[in-house]
């Protein structure tokens, strides 16, 4: 079932992947016009500073008598002060532009995965592969042999490879630290980054890959 007016949606506005906190707001769909979706302004309201920011919309469906949550990426493109619900009623509304297909929603896709080295997810900096410590659709941590002078709050371009697909991603450096072991401190460094411009298609692909890897890891644990 696709989304339609009157449905309740849960809008994921902000993700603090370091603290594993997801900020969500509940709303109702007023109108669907192709990829444009008009939703009710939330309480507390979504700030106008979020214009052109990506969000994630989720909703519930019943399958086999059980509720299943689906979601899709979207971008906030407009705020309407006087949206006309009827000839006698106006309200505030927010317009979203849908940027991807629906998929089963799993909150774990926003949390960090510690991927095995051969899982099909790789990060390259200056053409050199780094060792991923953990990754989510919000960002990643990795170790490197001091191949690049990372500085906190600066932006850096990285190449994210998922399977055979490589994408250039803008990122922000949020933490840089050295290992405690004195023997490797001179050559090794740890870095945490936040992804800044990852589009909906790449988020979907990375989210699915994270779930697939988690599922494979769980099966291996069961087989042990």
N, C-alpha and C positions, 0 to 999 in steps of 0.2 A: 504493500500500500504506500502511495506517495503522500507527501504532505498536502494539507488542504486547509482552508480557512476554518477557524474554530479549534484547531489542534493546539495543545499545550506543547511548548518547546522549552528546552533547557539550553541557554546560551552560555558557552564557556568563554569568558571574557579574557581571563588572564591566567597564566600558568607560571608558578614559581617552582621550576623543576628541581632546584636545589633543595627546597624544603618539602617538596612533594605536596604542594598546596595548589588546588584548582579552584579558581573563583568562578562561580556560576550565577546566572540570573534566570529566573523563570519568566516566561512571556506567553502570549497567545498569538497565533497567526491570524491576521486580518485579511490578507489578500496574497494570492500567488499569481505572478505574471511572468511565465517562463522561468528564467533564472532570478528574477527579482521577487523578493519576498518582503511584504510589509508586516511587521510585528508590533505589538503594543510596547510602548516605552515601559521599562521595568521600574520597580520600586525597591531599593533606591535606583535612580535612573542611570542608564549608560551615559557616560560623559561624551560631549561632542569632540573631545580630544581623541576619541577612538575612531574618528572618521578615517576611512581608508585602511583601518587595521583589520587583520584577519581574526575571525572568531571561529568557534565550532558549534554547530547547532545539533542537538540531539532530541529524540522523541521516542515514545514507546509504541510498540505494536504488539498485538497478541498473536502468537504462533503456537498451535497445539494447546491452546488454553492457557499458555504462560506468557507473561510480558517479556518482550525482547526489545532492547534499546538499540536504535540505529542513529547514525549521525553523518554529517557532511561538513566540509569546510566552507566558509563564506566570508565575505568582506562587508564591513559597514560602509555604505556609500552615501547615506542621506539621513537627516533628521527632519521630521515633519512636525511642525508646531500645532497645526490645526488639521489633523486627518479626519475626514468626514466619515463617521461610522453610519450615520443616517442623516436625514434632512434636518434633524433637530439635535444631533449629538456630534460633537467633535472632541478629539483627544490627541495626545502626543503619540507619535509613532516613530519607528526606526526602520529604514529600508536596508535589507541585506541583498548582496549579490552572490548567488550560489556559485562555488568554484570547483565543485567536485561531485562525484556520484555518492550515493548513500552507501554505507557499509556498517556491519555490526560494530557497535561502539563498546569499547572496553577501556575503563579508566586506566588500566595498566599501560596503555599505549602512551600515556603522558608521563609515566614514571620511568626510571632508569633501568635499562637492561645491561647486565655485564655479559657481553657477547663473547663466545669462543672465537678464536682467531680465524677459523675457517667457515664462519656462518654466512658469508656473503655480504657483510657490511664493512666498508673500509673508508678511511679518511686519509687524504693526501694534503700535505702542505709543501708548497714550492716543488711539487712533483715527487715528493718523498713520502712514502707511507709511514704513518705514525701508529702507535699501539693504542687501540681504544680501550679505556678502562671501563666506561659505561656510556650509554647513549639513550636518548629519548627523542621524541619529535620536537622537544624544546631546545635541546643542546647536547653537549657531550663533554666528557673528560678524556684526556689521552696523555700518554707519555711520549717524549721525543728526545733525541740526542742533541738538544739545543741547536736545531737546524734553522731556527727563526727567532728573532728577538721579541717574543710576545710581551706586551705590556698591558696591565689591567686597564680597562675602559677603552682601549683602542679597538678598532675594527680590523678584521683580517678576512681574506678570501680563502676558503678551503674547498676542496673537491670531495664531495660525498659520493661514494660508489655503492649502489644497491644492486646486487647481482651483476648484470652487464651494463647498467645505466649509470653514467657519471654526470653529476650536476654541480655547477659552481654555486656555492652558498656564501652569502655575506654573514659574518658572525662577529660577536662582540666578546672580548676577553673579560671574563668576570673573576678569574682567579689564576694566579701563577704561584707555584710553590716547588720546593726542592725535597728530595727524599731525605729521610733521616740518616740513612746509611752514608757515612763519610766517604766510603770508597767509590760510590757512584755519583755523589753530589756534583762533582765537577762536570760530568758528561750527560747527566740525565735531569730532565725537568718535567713537572706535571702541569697541565693546563686545563682549565674548564672554560668552555665557550657556550654562548647562547646563540642559537640560529635566529637571524633577523629577517630574512626575506624568503623563507622557504614557501613556495607556492602550494596550493591545495593538493595538486597531483602528487608532488613529492612527499608531502605529509602523509597522504593516503598510503603511498607505496612503502614508506618507512614504517608507518604504523602497522601495516599488514606483515612486514618482514619481522618486526619486533615480536608480534604475536606468534608468528610461525616458529621463530627461534625459541621463544619461551615454551611453546608446546613441545618442540623436539627435546628440549632440556628436561621437561617434566617426564616425558616418556622414557628417557634414558635413566632418570632417577628411579622410576618404577621398575625398570628391567634389572637394576643393580641388585 
